[in-house]
């Protein structure tokens, strides 16, 4: 059964730095969708909001439902209430409307949201299984940009996220609940009027597992990060980024500490007023420390490529170098590796398609989906006994979000999402007889209808 293990196996996404955003509603994950006109208060603007949703979850415990591991699929009705607020210094649009001349010396942004989740069984036979699954998610973040237009500047940022995620067992003691805390700071050098900039920074990420069964997986991830950009043409820039990490577990565990290294070089820019391209390629290595059991290391190419078409023309590249816009179609590919709680690491090659469109200020459509091949190296039990050989599994994901805005502050929306791990993959959960297995295969569909008020 997934996650009723000493080493959890269901979601290696727990090791991704900001993977929690996948759990958020689209208007929380992207402020362009979520914020309205706002409320002005001196040099700040506030954006409060609240949303209510009713929905259906076809496989809340992400079970295989194949009969091989006694994993019976349990659907649920879901109810979500999500109050949120964000605040920031005055936006660029407000500053332009007010005719403010000098650029600000300080840009600040912060936000917070709660997700109150209630689950109800669609079948009375499953009432006990879902009776204790109601929960509260939470998220908060801030960013501070000091002297954003000066030759020397600095930044500071932070994030907190509480993620409540059931294992495939209704027992809440086996739940994959965890808290993520991220803090970072850096200095930025911009000589020559901003045509060239370079940042050097530090980031701390702490992953805390709330259930006692997984306390040995608590870990701190330190990273020294640097990135650079040279705008050699008005609409095109060379990019560089690199990082050196230090991953350490706080308690007695079978997981190995590591010092992952990444470095990439690439290009970002507008080919025409409608087409933009991003291409990055480099190398990554994991450097896991030797332990009582054999360890495996990633040492290979890492890359990202994206072609984006803007429905509305973009005559200039945005000042932050990111080609963003509410109305666009993007096709891309990523290849990277991440720390894993199933063995040492996993490698992911993912192709994706994204579409977003805002029609007449009233209708918003967003579609994002992808197909990934996730590969794992050989894994071993704590005593060094082989657990499984290297394997790969195909993952499919997709989210469709649509919203009709009755006014500037009220919208009716629907969210449809699908996530699946294809193909049976039985993983031994212990060495002693009788042998038990966890099937990593699952298929899950979610549908929500909601209304929200936002400013």
RAURCOR-V595785 format. One record per pair of residues at least 12 apart in sequence whose C-alpha atoms are under 6 Angstrom apart, sorted by sequence separation. I is the first residue (numbers start at 1). J is the second residue. D is the distance in Angstrom with one decimal. If there is no record, write none. Layout:
I:J:D ; I:J:D
This chain:
144:156:5.1 ; 165:177:5.4 ; 187:199:5.7 ; 207:219:5.4 ; 228:240:5.0 ; 246:258:6.0 ; 267:279:5.3 ; 286:298:5.3 ; 336:348:5.7 ; 355:367:5.0 ; 378:390:4.4 ; 402:414:5.5 ; 426:438:5.4 ; 143:156:5.8 ; 164:177:4.5 ; 187:200:5.6 ; 206:219:5.9 ; 227:240:5.3 ; 246:259:4.5 ; 266:279:5.3 ; 285:298:5.2 ; 335:348:5.7 ; 354:367:5.6 ; 377:390:4.4 ; 401:414:5.9 ; 426:439:4.4 ; 59:73:5.7 ; 143:157:4.2 ; 163:177:5.7 ; 186:200:5.4 ; 206:220:4.5 ; 227:241:4.1 ; 245:259:5.1 ; 266:280:4.1 ; 285:299:4.4 ; 335:349:4.5 ; 354:368:4.4 ; 376:390:5.6 ; 401:415:4.6 ; 425:439:5.3 ; 59:74:5.5 ; 119:134:5.6 ; 142:157:5.5 ; 163:178:5.5 ; 186:201:3.7 ; 205:220:5.8 ; 226:241:5.6 ; 245:260:5.1 ; 265:280:5.5 ; 284:299:5.8 ; 334:349:5.8 ; 353:368:5.9 ; 376:391:5.5 ; 400:415:5.8 ; 425:440:5.4 ; 59:75:5.0 ; 118:134:4.5 ; 142:158:5.4 ; 185:201:5.5 ; 205:221:5.0 ; 226:242:5.5 ; 265:281:5.7 ; 284:300:5.8 ; 311:327:5.5 ; 334:350:5.4 ; 353:369:5.6 ; 375:391:5.8 ; 400:416:5.1 ; 58:75:4.3 ; 117:134:5.4 ; 141:158:5.5 ; 162:179:4.5 ; 185:202:5.6 ; 204:221:5.8 ; 225:242:5.9 ; 244:261:4.7 ; 264:281:5.1 ; 283:300:5.8 ; 311:328:5.5 ; 333:350:5.6 ; 352:369:5.6 ; 375:392:4.0 ; 399:416:5.7 ; 424:441:5.3 ; 57:75:5.6 ; 89:107:5.8 ; 117:135:5.3 ; 141:159:4.2 ; 161:179:5.7 ; 184:202:5.5 ; 204:222:4.7 ; 225:243:4.4 ; 243:261:5.8 ; 264:282:4.0 ; 283:301:4.6 ; 310:328:4.4 ; 333:351:4.3 ; 352:370:4.0 ; 374:392:5.4 ; 399:417:4.2 ; 423:441:5.9 ; 57:76:5.2 ; 89:108:5.5 ; 117:136:6.0 ; 140:159:5.7 ; 161:180:5.2 ; 184:203:4.1 ; 203:222:5.8 ; 224:243:5.5 ; 243:262:5.3 ; 263:282:5.4 ; 282:301:5.9 ; 283:302:5.3 ; 309:328:5.5 ; 332:351:5.7 ; 351:370:5.5 ; 374:393:5.3 ; 398:417:5.5 ; 422:441:5.7 ; 56:76:5.9 ; 88:108:5.3 ; 116:136:4.7 ; 140:160:5.1 ; 160:180:5.6 ; 183:203:5.7 ; 203:223:5.2 ; 224:244:5.3 ; 242:262:5.3 ; 263:283:5.7 ; 282:302:5.4 ; 309:329:5.2 ; 332:352:5.3 ; 351:371:5.6 ; 373:393:5.8 ; 398:418:5.3 ; 421:441:5.0 ; 56:77:4.6 ; 88:109:4.2 ; 115:136:5.4 ; 139:160:5.5 ; 160:181:4.7 ; 183:204:5.3 ; 202:223:5.7 ; 223:244:5.5 ; 242:263:4.1 ; 262:283:5.9 ; 281:302:5.9 ; 308:329:5.6 ; 331:352:5.9 ; 350:371:5.6 ; 373:394:4.6 ; 397:418:5.5 ; 421:442:5.3 ; 55:77:5.8 ; 56:78:5.7 ; 87:109:5.8 ; 115:137:4.7 ; 139:161:4.4 ; 159:181:5.8 ; 182:204:5.7 ; 202:224:4.7 ; 223:245:4.1 ; 241:263:5.8 ; 262:284:4.4 ; 281:303:4.2 ; 308:330:4.2 ; 331:353:4.7 ; 350:372:4.0 ; 372:394:5.7 ; 397:419:4.4 ; 420:442:5.5 ; 55:78:5.0 ; 87:110:5.5 ; 114:137:5.7 ; 138:161:5.7 ; 159:182:5.0 ; 182:205:4.5 ; 201:224:5.9 ; 202:225:6.0 ; 222:245:5.5 ; 241:264:5.4 ; 261:284:5.6 ; 280:303:5.5 ; 307:330:5.7 ; 330:353:5.7 ; 349:372:5.4 ; 372:395:5.0 ; 396:419:5.7 ; 420:443:4.2 ; 54:78:5.8 ; 86:110:5.6 ; 114:138:4.6 ; 138:162:5.1 ; 158:182:5.3 ; 181:205:5.7 ; 201:225:5.2 ; 222:246:5.0 ; 240:264:5.7 ; 261:285:5.4 ; 280:304:5.0 ; 307:331:5.4 ; 330:354:4.9 ; 349:373:5.3 ; 371:395:5.8 ; 396:420:5.3 ; 54:79:4.6 ; 86:111:4.0 ; 113:138:5.9 ; 137:162:5.5 ; 158:183:4.4 ; 181:206:5.2 ; 200:225:5.9 ; 221:246:5.6 ; 240:265:4.5 ; 260:285:5.7 ; 279:304:5.9 ; 306:331:5.6 ; 329:354:5.7 ; 348:373:5.7 ; 371:396:4.7 ; 395:420:5.7 ; 419:444:5.3 ; 53:79:5.7 ; 85:111:5.6 ; 113:139:5.4 ; 137:163:5.9 ; 157:183:5.9 ; 180:206:5.9 ; 200:226:4.5 ; 221:247:4.4 ; 239:265:5.8 ; 260:286:4.1 ; 279:305:4.4 ; 306:332:4.0 ; 329:355:4.5 ; 348:374:4.5 ; 370:396:6.0 ; 395:421:4.6 ; 418:444:5.7 ; 53:80:5.1 ; 85:112:5.6 ; 112:139:5.6 ; 157:184:5.3 ; 180:207:4.9 ; 199:226:5.4 ; 220:247:5.9 ; 239:266:5.1 ; 260:287:5.9 ; 278:305:5.5 ; 305:332:5.4 ; 328:355:5.8 ; 347:374:5.6 ; 370:397:5.5 ; 394:421:5.9 ; 418:445:4.6 ; 52:80:5.7 ; 84:112:5.7 ; 112:140:4.2 ; 156:184:5.8 ; 179:207:5.9 ; 199:227:5.3 ; 220:248:5.5 ; 238:266:5.8 ; 239:267:5.7 ; 259:287:5.4 ; 278:306:5.1 ; 305:333:5.3 ; 328:356:5.5 ; 347:375:5.1 ; 369:397:5.4 ; 394:422:5.5 ; 417:445:5.8 ; 52:81:4.5 ; 84:113:4.1 ; 111:140:5.5 ; 156:185:4.3 ; 179:208:5.1 ; 198:227:5.8 ; 219:248:5.5 ; 238:267:4.6 ; 258:287:5.5 ; 277:306:5.8 ; 304:333:5.7 ; 327:356:5.1 ; 346:375:5.6 ; 369:398:3.8 ; 417:446:5.2 ; 51:81:5.7 ; 83:113:5.8 ; 111:141:5.4 ; 155:185:5.5 ; 178:208:5.5 ; 198:228:4.3 ; 219:249:4.2 ; 237:267:5.9 ; 258:288:4.2 ; 277:307:4.7 ; 304:334:4.4 ; 326:356:5.8 ; 327:357:4.2 ; 346:376:4.9 ; 368:398:5.6 ; 416:446:5.8 ; 51:82:5.1 ; 83:114:5.8 ; 110:141:5.5 ; 155:186:5.3 ; 178:209:4.3 ; 197:228:5.7 ; 218:249:5.9 ; 219:250:5.6 ; 237:268:5.4 ; 257:288:5.9 ; 258:289:5.7 ; 276:307:5.9 ; 303:334:5.7 ; 326:357:5.8 ; 327:358:6.0 ; 368:399:5.4 ; 416:447:4.6 ; 50:82:5.5 ; 82:114:5.5 ; 110:142:4.0 ; 154:186:5.6 ; 178:210:5.5 ; 197:229:5.5 ; 218:250:5.9 ; 236:268:5.8 ; 257:289:5.7 ; 276:308:5.2 ; 303:335:5.1 ; 367:399:5.8 ; 415:447:5.7 ; 50:83:4.1 ; 82:115:4.7 ; 109:142:5.5 ; 154:187:4.2 ; 177:210:5.8 ; 196:229:5.7 ; 236:269:4.0 ; 256:289:6.0 ; 275:308:5.7 ; 302:335:5.1 ; 367:400:4.5 ; 415:448:5.1 ; 49:83:5.9 ; 50:84:6.0 ; 81:115:5.9 ; 109:143:5.3 ; 153:187:5.8 ; 154:188:5.6 ; 196:230:4.5 ; 235:269:5.5 ; 275:309:4.6 ; 302:336:5.0 ; 366:400:5.8 ; 414:448:5.5 ; 49:84:5.2 ; 81:116:5.1 ; 108:143:5.8 ; 153:188:5.0 ; 195:230:5.9 ; 216:251:5.0 ; 235:270:5.5 ; 274:309:5.4 ; 366:401:5.1 ; 414:449:4.5 ; 48:84:5.9 ; 80:116:5.5 ; 108:144:4.6 ; 152:188:5.7 ; 195:231:5.1 ; 216:252:5.9 ; 274:310:4.8 ; 343:379:4.9 ; 365:401:5.9 ; 413:449:6.0 ; 48:85:4.2 ; 80:117:4.7 ; 107:144:5.8 ; 152:189:4.8 ; 216:253:5.4 ; 365:402:4.6 ; 413:450:5.3 ; 47:85:5.5 ; 79:117:5.8 ; 107:145:5.0 ; 151:189:5.7 ; 364:402:5.6 ; 412:450:5.9 ; 47:86:5.1 ; 79:118:5.1 ; 106:145:5.8 ; 151:190:4.5 ; 274:313:5.0 ; 364:403:5.1 ; 412:451:4.4 ; 46:86:5.9 ; 78:118:5.8 ; 106:146:4.8 ; 151:191:5.4 ; 273:313:4.9 ; 363:403:5.8 ; 411:451:5.7 ; 46:87:4.4 ; 78:119:4.7 ; 106:147:5.8 ; 129:170:5.0 ; 273:314:4.9 ; 363:404:4.7 ; 411:452:5.5 ; 45:87:5.6 ; 77:119:5.7 ; 105:147:4.5 ; 273:315:5.1 ; 362:404:5.7 ; 410:452:5.8 ; 45:88:5.6 ; 77:120:5.1 ; 362:405:4.8 ; 410:453:4.7 ; 44:88:5.6 ; 76:120:5.6 ; 409:453:5.5 ; 44:89:4.5 ; 45:90:6.0 ; 76:121:4.8 ; 409:454:4.9 ; 43:89:5.9 ; 44:90:5.6 ; 76:122:5.6 ; 409:455:5.6 ; 235:316:5.9 ; 235:317:5.1 ; 293:384:4.5 ; 61:166:6.0 ; 63:168:5.8 ; 61:167:5.9 ; 61:168:4.4 ; 254:382:5.8 ; 3:167:5.4 ; 2:167:5.9 ; 2:168:5.2 ; 4:174:5.9 ; 15:339:5.7 ; 15:340:6.0 ; 12:340:5.4 ; 9:342:5.3 ; 64:441:5.1 ; 64:442:4.4 ; 63:442:5.5 ; 62:442:5.7 ; 59:444:5.1 ; 58:444:5.7 ; 58:445:5.3 ; 57:446:4.6 ; 56:446:5.6 ; 56:447:5.3 ; 55:447:5.3 ; 55:448:4.0 ; 54:448:5.5 ; 54:449:5.6 ; 53:449:5.5 ; 53:450:4.0 ; 52:450:5.4 ; 52:451:5.7 ; 51:451:5.8 ; 51:452:4.0 ; 50:452:5.6 ; 50:453:5.5 ; 49:453:5.4 ; 49:454:4.1 ; 48:454:5.9 ; 48:455:5.7 ; 47:455:5.0 ; 38:455:4.6 ; 37:455:5.5 ; 36:455:4.3 ; 2:438:5.6 ; 1:438:4.7
